[in-house]
Amino acid sequence: MKSKTDALFQPMSIGTMRVKNRIAMAPMGLHSKNPDGSFNQDAVDLYVARAKGGVGLIVTTGIACQNKLDSMRATLATAGDSYVTASKKLTDEVHKYGAKIVLQIANGAGRNRKNGFFLDNDPISSSENPNVWHPEMMHRALTTAEVQFLIQSYANGAYVAKQAGFDGVEVHALHEGYLMDQFSMECTNRRTDQYGGSLENRLRYATETVQAIKEKCGKDFPVLIRYSVKSYMKGFGLDKGALPGEKFEEFGRDLEESAKIAKILQDAGYDALDADNGTYESWYFAHPPVYMPKACNLADAQYIKQFVDIPVICAGKMDDPEIGSEAVASGSIDAISVGRALLADPEWPNKVQTENFDDIRPCIGCHAGCLERFFAGKNTSCAINPQVGMEKKYEIKPADVKKNIMVIGGGISGMEAARISALRGHKVDLYERTNSLGGVFIPASSMSFKEEDKKLIQWYVKQLKDTGVTIHMNTEVNENIIKAAKPNSIFVATGSTARKLNINSASSEKVITAVEALLETKPIGDKVVVIGGGLTGVEIGYSLTKDKGKHVEILEMLPDILQVQDLNAANKTMLQNLVLSHNIGVHTNAKVTAITSKGVQFEENGATVELDADTIITSIGYISDKSLYEAIHDCGAEVYLIGDASKVSNLMGAIWDAYEIAMAI
């Protein structure tokens, strides 16, 4: 009997390279490199785990081919025998599991460059262009000789990759508005030499690159290119990204031009298009947050496939296996590229093939552990899978001494502590005072765009059952229960309580908490004021406007909304643009002074303002609930305070905290 995902597990060819299935691991930024540019053991372990998990093709993180322009520490320009030797350890291990691996080779960010990533102070671009992050900073145009130097460095870098055992290279990139992409677009290329003007000239940097690689490495050496089909930009600036479904005039690359480009790239010698969308103005297409629909780039990738014969691989929330399989089966794309879902669960391909969908730990699109850590200069990991990037160090091993473990609190942190403890061989009892597991993540997952959050709760519940954790629902733990259970160790994961608004109130019945709003335990009127412009408050405002048709105003005491630790720019920028597009009112530097019979009174830039409101939602943070811990910490057992009960944080903090302590017991 045929599986509904069979199409994903058929072999394919990329040039001379035979790939065992249609699942590629998308290139994602890693800092895990040795001084010579080769991948260190942490990176090797990360990639090998995904090869073992069943992926057919791995596209690595990018590495620069030279260190003179947009110079970086680790480059292929200085790679010698040590690089080749170290890299062969990676490629040989990946090949043991039947996977292929290509090295992504890069040459500059251009106007995308971010402070701290480059050694030089010489910002470059195709023409004089403003920096994405700091528009006041202008980038100079590369000279013709410098462009030709970059082209040759790509060829040299590809040759090193071939010697190191990589099955091919992927050129970075006509993608996301990076340096080569800046040459391709009319809005960023005003050159008058052979690398500017006509479409063919604007693509000359890309076409001469593949020709130089093939000349150096042989025509049979596979070369892919990372390619953003459509730019989705309305101009220069982080507020100029278009949203899915929005009607706008394309400032960058549109579909009509993209079809021509795809054909030119094919004819130049590229063996596959690794397709997504966006520029840094709209980089939520290349790094889709929770607010993006599944398969957000699929329709555009399918469009260009009509014009080429080489494989088109589609990236962008392609972690719904049925959607991906249907697209591949129809021939409208050739393969799917899965990124963060493979960080969350390295066994994703194997579980899809065996149809163990309920066992897949879902990516929730937060970017907190991966993209945000990368741009902060930290090792790439995953909010919900702390093993990422430290697969060997954080390998789950049996405990030396088996213990009786009591976990108090069935939120995410408590469930993670119970899961890890059970996997290590401990006898685990989890106590939850309500009739549902999930804690504060239950209301957090209630919004229409939080389906993966719901799946994460379901995944945890299944893991607890599968690992033999005994669950006690509707049980308020006290000293008598602890004495009867005789635990060796206790995890206190009692979470936090909502911070209360401490101001004059003439109409308190209008005021509800964020949790009450999310669970809809109280009615919400048409005119809504949300006090607190952090992530929860803004998401509530967006949800009420989008799904309920409410008129929403957000009050934030800071100079801007979404001033949240570990909130990645892709998520933040998209949510800010959604707030604008849904006409949600935003008042910053706003200090609430009173709840009146009409609504809310506040001070804004020295003036007193009053907004009418039927419902006032407070989203002003949480306070750790340490009361039980303080009552039992000297009960005779080892007592650990974890998650929000220890320190109010985000999901990553809750999971990582529980994981590390449970691994140490």
C-alpha positions in Angstrom: 0.0 0.0 0.0 1.4 3.4 -1.0 2.1 5.9 1.7 0.8 9.5 1.2 4.4 10.7 1.5 6.0 8.2 -0.9 6.9 10.9 -3.4 9.4 12.4 -0.9 11.3 9.1 -0.8 12.0 8.7 -4.5 15.6 9.3 -5.7 16.5 12.3 -7.8 19.5 13.6 -9.7 21.2 17.0 -9.4 23.6 17.1 -12.3 25.7 14.0 -11.8 24.8 13.7 -8.1 22.3 11.0 -7.2 20.3 11.8 -4.1 18.4 9.1 -2.3 15.2 11.1 -1.6 13.6 14.5 -2.1 14.3 16.0 1.4 17.2 18.5 1.7 18.4 20.0 4.8 18.3 23.8 4.3 21.5 25.8 4.8 21.4 27.5 8.2 24.0 29.7 9.8 26.5 28.1 12.2 29.5 29.5 14.0 30.8 26.0 14.8 34.1 26.3 12.9 37.7 25.7 13.5 40.3 28.5 12.9 41.0 27.0 9.5 37.4 27.3 8.5 36.6 23.6 8.8 33.6 22.5 10.8 34.4 21.6 14.4 33.1 18.4 16.1 29.9 20.1 17.3 29.0 20.9 13.7 30.0 17.5 12.5 27.8 15.9 15.1 24.9 18.2 14.1 25.1 17.3 10.4 25.7 13.6 10.9 22.6 13.4 13.2 20.5 14.7 10.3 22.1 12.3 7.9 21.3 9.5 10.3 17.8 10.9 10.6 17.2 10.2 6.9 17.8 13.4 5.0 18.9 12.9 1.4 20.9 16.1 0.9 22.6 18.4 3.3 23.4 22.0 2.3 25.8 23.3 4.9 26.1 26.8 6.4 27.9 29.3 4.2 31.7 29.9 4.2 33.4 32.8 2.6 35.7 32.1 -0.3 38.1 35.1 0.3 39.0 37.5 3.1 39.7 40.8 1.3 36.1 42.1 0.7 33.4 41.8 3.4 36.2 39.9 5.2 35.5 37.3 7.8 37.7 35.2 10.1 37.2 31.7 8.7 37.4 31.5 4.9 38.4 29.1 2.1 41.1 31.4 1.0 43.4 30.2 3.7 42.2 26.6 3.7 45.0 24.1 3.5 45.6 20.4 4.2 44.1 20.7 7.7 40.8 22.0 6.2 40.7 19.1 3.7 41.5 16.5 6.4 39.0 17.9 8.9 36.2 18.2 6.3 36.7 14.7 5.0 35.8 13.5 8.5 32.4 15.2 8.1 31.8 14.1 4.5 32.8 10.5 5.1 30.5 10.3 8.2 27.5 11.8 6.2 28.1 9.4 3.3 27.9 6.4 5.7 24.2 7.1 6.0 23.6 7.4 2.3 23.2 11.2 2.3 25.0 13.7 0.1 26.4 16.9 1.3 27.2 20.2 -0.5 29.2 23.1 0.8 27.6 26.5 0.6 30.2 29.0 -0.6 29.7 32.7 -0.1 31.2 36.1 -0.9 29.8 38.9 1.0 26.6 40.4 2.5 26.8 43.8 0.7 24.2 46.1 2.1 22.9 43.3 4.4 26.1 43.4 6.5 25.5 43.7 10.2 28.0 45.2 12.6 30.3 42.6 14.3 30.3 40.0 11.6 33.0 41.5 9.4 36.6 42.3 10.1 36.9 45.3 7.7 35.3 48.7 7.7 34.7 48.8 4.0 31.0 48.3 3.2 30.5 47.2 -0.4 27.7 46.6 -2.8 26.9 46.4 -6.5 26.3 50.2 -6.6 26.2 52.9 -3.9 23.4 51.6 -1.7 22.1 52.2 1.9 22.7 49.6 4.6 19.6 47.6 5.6 20.1 48.0 9.4 21.6 51.5 9.3 20.3 53.4 6.3 22.6 56.4 7.0 25.6 54.1 6.2 26.2 54.0 2.4 28.0 51.1 0.7 30.4 51.8 -2.1 30.3 50.1 -5.5 32.7 47.3 -6.2 35.2 47.9 -9.0 35.1 45.6 -12.1 38.4 44.1 -11.0 36.9 43.3 -7.6 33.9 41.6 -9.1 36.2 39.4 -11.2 38.3 38.7 -8.1 35.2 37.5 -6.3 34.2 35.2 -9.2 37.6 33.6 -9.3 37.5 33.1 -5.5 34.3 31.2 -5.9 36.0 28.8 -8.3 39.0 28.4 -5.9 36.6 27.8 -3.0 34.7 25.2 -4.9 37.9 23.4 -5.8 38.8 23.2 -2.1 35.3 21.8 -1.4 35.8 19.1 -4.0 39.1 18.1 -2.5 37.5 17.9 0.9 34.9 15.3 -0.3 31.9 17.5 -0.7 29.5 16.2 -3.4 29.0 19.7 -4.8 28.7 23.3 -3.8 25.8 25.8 -3.5 26.5 29.4 -4.5 25.4 32.0 -2.0 23.5 33.7 -3.6 20.8 35.3 -5.7 19.0 35.2 -2.4 17.6 37.5 0.3 19.3 40.5 -1.2 22.9 39.4 -0.4 25.8 40.8 -2.5 25.3 38.8 -5.6 21.6 39.4 -5.4 22.3 43.1 -5.3 23.9 42.8 -8.7 20.8 41.0 -10.1 18.2 43.6 -9.2 17.7 46.9 -11.0 16.9 48.7 -7.7 20.3 48.0 -6.4 22.4 47.9 -9.6 23.1 51.1 -11.4 26.4 50.1 -12.9 27.6 51.0 -16.3 30.2 48.3 -16.9 29.5 44.7 -18.1 28.0 43.8 -14.7 25.1 46.4 -14.9 22.4 47.5 -17.2 20.5 44.7 -19.0 19.2 41.7 -17.2 21.9 39.5 -18.8 24.6 41.9 -17.5 23.1 42.1 -14.0 23.3 38.3 -13.9 26.8 38.2 -15.3 28.3 37.9 -11.8 26.2 34.8 -11.2 26.7 33.2 -14.6 30.4 33.8 -14.8 30.7 32.3 -11.3 29.2 29.0 -12.3 31.3 28.9 -15.5 34.4 29.6 -13.5 33.6 26.8 -11.0 32.9 24.3 -13.8 36.1 25.2 -15.5 38.1 24.7 -12.3 36.3 21.6 -10.9 35.0 19.9 -14.1 31.6 20.1 -15.8 30.4 17.1 -13.9 30.9 18.8 -10.5 27.4 19.8 -9.2 26.7 23.5 -8.6 23.4 24.6 -7.0 22.4 28.2 -6.4 20.3 29.7 -3.5 17.7 31.7 -5.3 14.9 34.0 -4.0 12.2 33.8 -6.6 10.5 37.1 -5.6 11.8 40.0 -3.5 8.5 41.1 -1.7 10.0 44.6 -1.1 8.3 47.9 -1.4 11.4 50.0 -1.1 14.5 50.2 1.1 14.1 49.8 4.8 13.0 47.2 7.4 9.4 48.6 7.2 9.3 48.1 3.4 8.6 44.4 3.3 5.4 43.2 1.7 3.2 40.7 3.5 1.7 37.4 2.1 -1.4 38.3 0.0 -0.7 42.0 0.1 -1.2 44.0 -3.1 1.9 46.1 -3.8 4.3 47.3 -6.5 7.4 45.2 -6.5 10.5 47.2 -5.9 12.8 44.2 -6.4 12.4 41.1 -8.4 8.9 40.1 -9.7 7.8 36.7 -11.0 8.0 37.7 -14.7 11.6 38.7 -14.4 12.3 35.7 -12.1 11.2 33.2 -14.8 13.7 34.8 -17.2 16.4 34.6 -14.6 15.8 31.0 -13.8 16.2 30.1 -17.5 19.4 32.1 -17.7 20.9 30.4 -14.6 20.0 27.0 -16.0 21.6 27.8 -19.4 24.7 29.1 -17.6 25.3 25.7 -16.0 23.7 25.7 -12.6 22.4 22.2 -11.8 19.6 23.1 -9.4 17.7 26.1 -8.0 17.4 26.1 -4.2 14.4 28.4 -4.0 12.8 30.6 -1.4 11.7 34.3 -1.4 12.5 37.7 0.1 15.2 40.2 0.9 16.2 41.5 4.3 13.3 44.0 3.9 11.0 41.0 3.9 13.3 38.4 5.4 10.4 36.7 7.1 9.9 34.9 3.7 13.3 33.3 4.0 13.0 32.8 7.7 9.3 32.3 8.2 8.0 33.1 11.7 4.9 31.6 13.3 2.7 34.1 11.5 3.6 32.8 8.1 1.4 30.1 6.5 2.8 26.7 5.7 4.7 26.3 2.4 4.8 30.1 2.1 7.1 30.1 -0.9 5.7 27.1 -2.7 3.5 28.8 -5.3 6.4 31.0 -6.4 8.8 28.1 -6.6 6.2 26.2 -8.6 5.8 29.1 -11.0 9.5 29.2 -12.0 9.6 25.4 -12.3 7.6 25.8 -15.5 10.5 27.5 -17.2 13.4 25.2 -16.3 14.3 21.5 -16.6 16.8 21.5 -13.7 15.6 20.6 -10.2 13.8 23.2 -8.2 14.0 22.7 -4.4 11.5 24.7 -2.4 12.3 26.1 1.1 10.0 27.9 3.6 7.9 26.1 6.2 7.9 23.0 4.1 7.5 20.8 7.2 4.0 19.7 6.4 4.9 16.4 4.8 1.6 16.0 2.9 1.9 19.4 1.3 5.5 18.7 0.3 4.7 15.2 -1.0 1.8 16.4 -3.1 3.9 19.1 -4.7 6.7 16.7 -5.5 4.3 14.1 -6.8 2.7 16.6 -9.1 6.1 17.5 -10.6 5.6 21.2 -9.8 8.8 21.1 -7.6 11.5 18.4 -7.4 12.3 18.4 -3.7 11.6 20.2 -0.4 14.2 22.0 1.8 13.6 21.6 5.5 15.6 23.7 8.0 14.4 24.5 11.5 12.1 21.4 11.6 15.3 19.3 11.3 16.8 21.2 14.2 13.7 20.5 16.3 13.7 16.9 15.3 16.7 15.3 13.4 14.6 12.2 12.8 12.0 14.1 10.8 12.6 12.2 7.5 12.6 8.8 9.1 9.4 9.6 11.1 7.7 10.9 8.0 8.7 7.8 6.0 7.3 5.5 8.7 4.3 7.8 9.2 5.0 8.4 12.9 3.8 12.0 12.6 2.7 12.2 16.2 6.3 11.6 17.3 7.7 14.5 15.4 8.7 17.3 17.7 7.4 20.4 15.8 9.2 23.6 15.1 7.2 26.5 16.4 8.8 29.2 14.3 10.2 31.2 17.2 13.8 31.6 15.9 15.0 32.1 19.5 17.4 29.2 19.6 18.6 29.3 15.9 18.6 32.5 14.0 18.6 34.9 17.0 21.5 33.1 18.6 23.4 33.0 15.3 23.1 36.8 14.8 24.1 37.3 18.5 27.3 35.4 17.7 26.4 32.4 19.7 26.3 28.7 18.6 23.1 27.9 16.7 20.7 25.7 18.7 17.0 25.2 19.1 14.6 26.5 21.7 12.8 23.2 22.0 15.7 20.9 21.4 18.7 21.9 23.5 20.9 19.1 22.0 21.3 21.0 18.7 24.9 22.0 18.2 25.9 19.9 21.3 24.7 16.5 20.2 27.5 14.6 22.0 27.7 16.8 25.1 24.0 16.7 25.7 23.5 13.1 24.6 20.9 11.6 26.9 22.5 8.8 28.9 21.2 6.5 31.7 21.7 7.9 35.2 24.3 6.2 37.4 21.8 6.0 40.2 18.1 5.5 39.5 15.9 7.7 41.7 12.2 8.4 42.5 11.5 11.8 40.9 8.5 14.0 41.7 7.7 16.8 39.2 5.2 19.4 40.5 3.6 21.3 37.6 2.6 20.1 34.2 3.7 23.1 32.1 6.3 22.8 29.5 9.2 23.1 31.9 7.7 20.4 34.2 7.0 18.1 31.2 10.6 18.5 29.9 12.0 17.7 33.3 9.8 14.6 33.5 10.6 13.5 30.0 14.4 13.7 30.4 14.3 12.1 33.8 12.3 9.2 32.5 14.6 8.7 29.5 17.5 8.5 31.9 15.9 5.6 33.7 14.4 7.4 36.8 10.9 6.6 38.1 8.9 9.7 37.5 5.6 11.0 38.9 4.2 14.3 37.6 1.6 16.2 39.5 -0.7 18.8 37.9 -3.3 20.7 39.8 -5.6 21.2 36.8 -7.2 18.8 34.4 -4.8 19.7 31.5 -1.1 19.5 30.8 0.6 22.5 29.2 0.4 25.3 31.8 0.5 28.8 30.5 1.4 27.4 27.0 -2.3 26.4 26.7 -3.5 30.0 26.4 -0.4 30.9 24.5 -1.2 28.3 21.9 -4.9 29.3 21.5 -4.4 31.8 18.7 -5.2 30.7 15.2 -1.5 31.0 14.1 -0.2 28.9 17.0 -1.1 25.4 15.6 2.5 24.2 16.1 2.3 25.3 19.7 -0.7 23.1 20.2 1.2 20.2 18.5 4.1 20.7 20.9 1.9 20.2 23.9 0.4 17.1 22.3 4.0 15.9 21.6 5.0 16.3 25.2 1.9 14.5 26.4 2.7 11.5 24.1 6.3 11.5 25.2 5.4 11.3 28.9 3.1 8.4 28.2 5.6 6.6 26.0 8.4 7.0 28.6 6.3 5.7 31.4 5.8 8.9 33.4 2.9 8.5 36.0 0.7 11.5 35.7 -1.5 12.7 38.6 -4.1 15.2 37.3 -6.2 17.5 39.5 -3.7 17.1 42.3 -2.5 19.9 44.5 0.7 18.8 46.1 1.2 19.3 49.8 3.5 18.0 52.5 1.4 14.8 53.0 1.6 13.9 49.4 5.4 14.4 49.4 5.8 12.2 52.5 3.7 9.4 50.9 5.6 9.6 47.6 9.1 9.5 49.2 10.9 11.2 46.3 14.6 11.4 46.1 14.4 14.6 44.0 11.6 17.1 43.4 11.3 19.5 40.5 9.1 22.5 41.4 7.7 23.9 38.1 4.8 25.9 39.5 5.2 28.7 36.9 4.2 32.3 37.4 1.3 34.6 38.1 0.2 37.6 36.0 1.4 40.9 37.3 -1.5 43.1 38.4 -2.2 46.7 37.2 -1.8 48.9 40.3 -3.7 52.1 39.4 -7.0 53.8 40.1 -9.9 52.0 38.6 -13.4 53.2 38.3 -14.5 50.3 36.1 -12.6 47.2 37.0 -15.1 44.9 35.4 -13.7 45.9 32.0 -10.2 44.8 33.0 -9.1 41.2 32.2 -5.8 39.5 32.0 -4.0 38.2 28.9 -4.7 34.6 30.0 -8.4 35.4 30.4 -8.5 37.0 27.0 -6.7 34.1 25.3 -8.9 31.4 27.0 -12.0 33.6 26.3 -13.2 33.0 29.9 -14.7 36.5 29.8 -16.5 38.3 27.0 -14.5 40.8 24.9 -16.1 43.9 23.5 -15.6 45.6 20.1 -13.3 48.3 21.4 -10.2 46.8 23.0 -7.2 48.4 24.7 -4.2 46.2 25.4 -1.9 47.5 28.1 1.5 46.1 27.4 3.3 46.0 24.0 5.4 43.0 24.6 5.1 39.9 22.5 2.0 38.5 24.2 0.2 41.8 24.2 0.9 42.5 20.5 0.0 39.0 19.5 -3.3 39.3 21.3 -4.0 42.6 19.6 -3.2 41.1 16.2 -5.3 38.0 16.9 -8.3 40.0 18.0 -8.1 42.2 14.9 -7.4 39.4 12.4 -9.8 36.7 13.7 -12.4 38.6 15.7 -12.7 41.9 13.8 -12.1 44.0 17.0 -10.8 47.6 17.1 -7.5 47.4 19.1 -5.2 50.0 20.6 -1.9 49.0 22.2 -0.3 51.0 25.0 3.4 50.6 25.7 5.5 52.5 28.2 8.7 52.0 26.3 9.7 53.9 23.1 8.6 51.0 20.9 6.6 47.8 21.0 8.2 44.4 21.0 11.3 45.3 23.0 11.7 41.6 24.0 14.8 39.6 24.7 15.6 36.9 22.2 12.9 38.1 19.8 14.4 37.6 16.3 14.2 40.4 13.8 12.3 38.3 11.3 9.5 37.6 13.8 9.6 41.2 15.1 9.5 42.9 11.7 6.7 40.7 10.4 4.6 41.3 13.5 5.2 45.0 13.3 4.2 45.1 9.7 1.0 43.0 10.5 0.2 45.6 13.2 0.4 48.3 10.6 -1.5 46.5 7.9 -4.4 45.7 10.4 -4.6 49.3 11.5 -3.9 48.5 15.1 -3.3 51.7 17.1 0.0 51.9 18.9 0.8 54.4 21.6 4.4 54.3 22.9 6.0 56.2 25.9 2.5 55.7 27.3 2.0 55.6 31.1 -1.4 54.4 32.2 -2.8 56.6 35.0 -6.4 55.4 35.4 -9.1 53.0 34.3 -12.2 55.2 33.8 -15.9 54.5 33.1 -15.1 55.2 29.5 -11.9 53.3 29.1 -8.2 54.1 29.8 -6.5 57.3 30.7 -2.8 57.6 30.1 0.1 60.1 29.6 1.7 60.2 26.2 4.6 62.5 25.5 3.5 64.9 28.2 -0.2 65.0 27.2 -3.1 63.2 29.0 -5.1 61.0 26.6 -8.2 58.9 27.1 -9.3 56.0 24.9 -12.8 54.5 24.9 -12.7 50.8 25.6 -15.3 48.0 26.1 -12.5 45.7 27.3 -9.1 46.4 28.7 -6.5 43.6 28.6 -3.5 43.7 30.8 -0.3 42.1 29.5 2.3 43.5 31.7 4.4 40.5 32.6 4.5 37.7 35.2 5.9 37.1 38.6 7.5 33.8 39.6 5.5 31.6 41.9 8.0 30.3 44.5 5.5 29.7 47.3 5.5 25.9 47.2 9.3 25.8 46.8 9.7 28.0 49.9 7.4 25.7 51.8 9.1 22.4 50.9 12.7 23.2 50.0 13.9 21.6 53.3 11.7 18.5 53.1 14.6 16.1 53.0 14.7 15.5 49.3 16.7 17.4 46.6 14.5 20.2 45.5 15.0 22.1 42.3 13.1 25.2 41.2 12.8 25.3 37.4 11.2 27.2 34.6 9.2 30.4 35.2 8.9 29.5 38.9 12.7 30.1 39.1 12.9 33.0 36.6 10.3 34.3 34.2 11.6 33.7 30.7 10.5 32.5 27.3 9.8 28.9 26.1 13.5 28.4 25.4 14.5 29.4 28.9 11.8 27.0 30.4 12.9 24.0 28.3 16.7 24.6 28.6 16.5 25.1 32.3 14.6 21.9 32.9 16.8 19.9 30.4 20.1 20.9 32.0 19.0 20.2 35.6 17.3 16.9 34.7 20.5 15.8 32.8 22.6 16.5 36.0 20.5 14.3 38.4 
